[in-house]
Amino acid sequence: MAKVRLPTEDSLNVRAALIGVAAGYIAIFLLTPLIAVFAEALRNGVDGFIQAVSEKDALSAIELTLTVAAIAVPLNCVFGLAAAWAVAKHDFAGKALFVTLIDLPFSVSPVISGLIYVLLFGAQGYLGPALDILGIKVIYTVTGLVLATVFVTFPFVARELIPLMEEQGVSEEEAAISLGADGWQTFWHVTLPNVRWGLLYGVLLCNARAMGEFGAVSVVSGHIRGLTNTMPLHVEILYNEYNFAAAFAVASLLAFLALVTLVLKSVLEWRFAADIAASHRH
């Protein structure tokens, strides 16, 4: 009697071909460009690299990028927790619309996101003249950069937590409340520990996107060197000035920060694999 081959039991040649295609795709479209960035960054040697990233405008761009991320990520962390709690644990009118709005930045171009804030807070915008009377300026300031970054990154934490909370259900929260815990105690001691790994992943992804955001912040920044230029914007300016070595040096630093985020995520997955699996079984 002929042996029945399971659908997942592909031949060695098929598996080798699939692995080869995947590895080749990664090498061509991911690894090669990444290696090229670091190679170009070191074209003038280590001294040239250090000089490029320690230049006054470059340091200002690095500081501004980290500042914007340090403000936007915690804000989206709070929003993501609140939104996921509301969607996964409660039923309310307009829930489907609310979930759709959370996904809006995924479907809207970042450039359009920036234009929205210009339309609202620009000098000729709907709120701009009133804010100007109060001495409040949003466009071409750090405030505008933060608002634009919050808009394009706020789905990351919420989208990481919503399916996790829905999978876990509400049984543990109901048990805690039946034992006398109030809403805050239930959230702090039951819900948050159960989703801490999903929250951490969402924060890491949100931070990586916040540091690398270009389109939205480009529109609201005004490209003021030393004041409103983040690292991606500074790379663009250097590249347009044909200062390729400096542009790739700053770009490599930005790529390095993204790689650190990826490595940190992988290390956490490996180190706490058992805890992560347990949180998904709750």
C-alpha positions in Angstrom: 0.0 0.0 0.0 1.4 3.4 -1.0 2.3 5.8 1.7 0.0 8.7 1.9 2.0 12.0 1.9 0.7 14.7 4.2 0.2 18.2 2.7 3.0 19.5 4.9 5.5 16.8 3.9 7.1 18.4 0.9 10.1 16.8 -0.8 13.6 17.9 0.1 14.0 19.6 -3.3 10.8 21.6 -2.8 11.8 22.7 0.7 15.3 23.7 -0.5 13.8 25.7 -3.4 11.4 27.5 -1.1 14.1 28.3 1.4 16.4 29.4 -1.5 13.7 31.8 -2.9 13.0 33.3 0.6 16.8 33.7 1.4 17.5 35.2 -2.0 14.6 37.7 -1.7 15.9 38.7 1.7 19.4 39.1 0.5 18.5 41.1 -2.6 15.8 43.4 -1.1 16.9 43.7 2.6 20.4 42.7 3.3 22.1 44.2 0.3 20.6 47.7 0.6 21.4 47.7 4.3 25.0 46.7 3.8 25.3 49.3 1.1 24.1 52.0 3.5 26.7 51.1 6.1 29.4 50.8 3.4 28.7 54.2 2.0 28.6 55.7 5.5 32.2 54.5 6.1 33.4 55.6 2.6 35.5 58.4 4.3 36.6 56.1 7.1 35.6 56.1 10.7 36.8 59.6 11.3 34.6 60.9 8.4 31.6 59.0 9.9 32.2 60.5 13.4 32.6 63.9 11.9 29.3 63.6 9.9 27.2 62.4 12.9 28.7 64.8 15.4 28.2 67.9 13.2 26.0 70.5 14.9 22.9 70.1 12.6 23.2 66.3 12.8 23.3 66.3 16.6 20.3 68.6 16.6 18.4 66.2 14.2 19.3 63.2 16.4 18.2 65.0 19.6 15.0 66.1 18.0 14.2 62.6 16.7 14.7 61.1 20.1 12.7 63.9 21.7 9.7 63.5 19.4 9.8 59.7 19.8 10.0 60.1 23.6 6.8 62.1 23.6 4.8 60.4 20.9 5.4 56.8 22.0 4.1 57.2 25.6 1.1 59.0 24.3 0.3 56.2 21.9 1.0 53.7 24.7 -1.7 55.2 26.8 -4.1 55.5 23.9 -3.4 52.0 22.7 -4.1 50.5 26.1 -7.3 52.5 26.5 -8.5 51.7 22.9 -7.8 48.0 23.2 -9.5 47.8 26.6 -12.6 49.5 25.2 -12.7 47.4 22.1 -11.9 44.0 23.6 -13.7 44.2 26.9 -16.8 46.3 26.2 -19.6 46.6 23.6 -20.7 50.1 22.7 -22.4 51.9 19.8 -20.0 52.7 17.0 -17.5 50.1 18.0 -16.9 49.0 14.3 -16.4 52.6 13.3 -14.0 53.1 16.2 -11.9 50.2 15.1 -11.9 51.4 11.5 -10.7 54.8 12.6 -7.8 53.2 14.5 -6.6 51.7 11.2 -7.0 55.0 9.3 -3.3 56.0 9.5 -2.4 52.7 7.8 -4.4 53.7 4.7 -3.8 57.4 4.6 -0.6 58.7 3.1 1.7 60.3 5.7 2.0 63.3 3.5 -1.8 63.8 3.7 -1.6 63.4 7.4 0.9 66.3 7.5 -1.4 68.4 5.3 -4.3 67.8 7.7 -2.4 69.5 10.4 -1.4 72.3 8.1 -5.0 72.7 7.3 -6.0 72.8 10.9 -3.1 74.7 12.5 -1.4 76.6 9.7 -1.4 80.4 9.5 -4.4 80.3 7.1 -5.9 77.2 8.6 -9.1 76.7 10.6 -7.5 77.1 14.0 -4.3 78.9 13.1 -5.5 82.5 13.4 -7.1 81.9 16.8 -4.0 80.1 18.1 -1.8 82.9 16.8 -3.8 85.4 18.9 -3.0 83.2 21.9 0.6 83.1 21.0 0.5 79.3 20.2 2.3 78.0 17.2 2.0 74.4 16.0 3.3 74.3 12.4 7.1 74.5 12.1 7.6 73.6 15.7 8.3 70.5 17.8 4.6 70.5 18.7 3.6 70.0 15.1 6.2 67.2 14.7 4.9 65.4 17.7 1.3 65.7 16.6 2.1 64.4 13.1 4.1 61.5 14.6 1.4 60.6 17.0 -1.1 60.4 14.1 0.9 58.1 11.9 2.0 55.8 14.8 -1.0 55.5 17.1 -2.4 52.2 15.5 0.7 50.2 16.4 0.1 49.7 20.1 -3.7 49.4 19.8 -3.5 46.9 16.9 -1.0 44.7 18.9 -3.2 44.6 22.0 -6.8 44.3 20.6 -6.5 40.7 19.3 -4.6 39.7 22.4 -7.2 41.1 24.8 -10.0 39.6 22.7 -8.4 36.2 22.8 -8.0 36.3 26.6 -11.6 37.3 27.2 -13.0 38.8 30.3 -13.2 35.9 32.7 -10.2 36.9 34.8 -11.4 40.5 35.1 -14.9 39.3 36.1 -13.3 37.0 38.8 -11.3 39.9 40.1 -14.3 42.2 40.4 -16.3 39.4 42.1 -13.6 39.2 44.7 -13.9 42.9 45.5 -11.4 44.6 43.2 -12.3 47.9 41.7 -11.7 48.9 38.0 -8.2 50.3 38.5 -7.0 47.3 40.6 -8.4 44.9 38.0 -6.6 46.7 35.2 -3.3 47.0 37.1 -3.1 43.6 38.6 -4.9 41.4 36.0 -5.3 43.0 32.6 -1.9 44.7 32.3 0.2 41.7 33.4 -1.6 39.6 30.8 -0.8 41.9 27.9 2.6 43.3 29.0 4.5 41.4 26.2 2.1 42.5 23.5 2.3 46.1 24.9 6.1 45.9 24.7 6.1 44.7 21.1 3.7 47.5 20.2 5.9 50.1 21.9 9.0 48.8 20.1 7.2 49.0 16.7 5.7 52.4 17.5 9.1 53.7 18.5 10.8 52.4 15.3 8.2 54.0 13.1 8.3 57.3 15.1 12.1 57.7 14.6 11.9 56.8 10.9 8.8 58.9 10.0 9.4 61.2 7.0 6.3 62.2 5.1 4.1 63.7 7.8 6.9 65.5 9.6 8.3 66.8 6.4 5.1 68.7 5.7 4.8 70.3 9.2 8.5 70.9 9.9 9.4 73.6 7.5 12.9 72.0 7.1 14.5 74.5 9.4 18.1 73.2 9.9 19.0 72.9 13.6 15.5 73.4 14.7 12.8 71.2 13.1 14.8 68.7 11.1 14.6 65.1 12.3 17.1 62.5 11.2 15.2 61.4 8.1 14.7 65.1 7.0 18.4 65.8 7.7 19.4 62.9 5.5 17.2 64.3 2.7 18.9 67.7 2.9 22.4 66.2 2.9 21.5 64.0 -0.1 20.1 66.9 -2.0 23.3 68.9 -1.3 25.3 66.0 -2.8 26.9 65.4 0.5 26.4 61.6 0.1 28.9 60.4 2.7 27.3 62.5 5.5 23.8 61.6 4.3 24.6 57.8 4.5 26.3 58.3 7.8 23.2 59.7 9.4 21.1 57.2 7.5 23.2 54.3 8.9 22.7 55.7 12.4 19.0 55.6 11.9 19.2 52.1 10.4 21.3 51.1 13.5 18.5 52.3 15.8 16.0 50.3 13.9 18.2 47.2 14.1 18.6 47.7 17.8 14.8 47.7 18.1 14.6 44.5 16.1 17.3 42.7 18.1 15.8 43.8 21.4 12.4 42.4 20.2 14.0 39.1 19.2 16.0 38.8 22.4 12.9 39.4 24.5 11.0 36.7 22.5 13.8 34.2 23.1 14.4 35.1 26.7 10.8 35.1 27.8 9.3 32.6 25.3 7.5 30.7 28.1 5.9 33.8 29.7 4.8 35.0 26.3 3.2 31.7 25.4 1.5 31.6 28.8 0.0 35.1 28.3 -1.5 34.0 25.0 -3.1 31.0 26.7 -4.9 33.0 29.4 
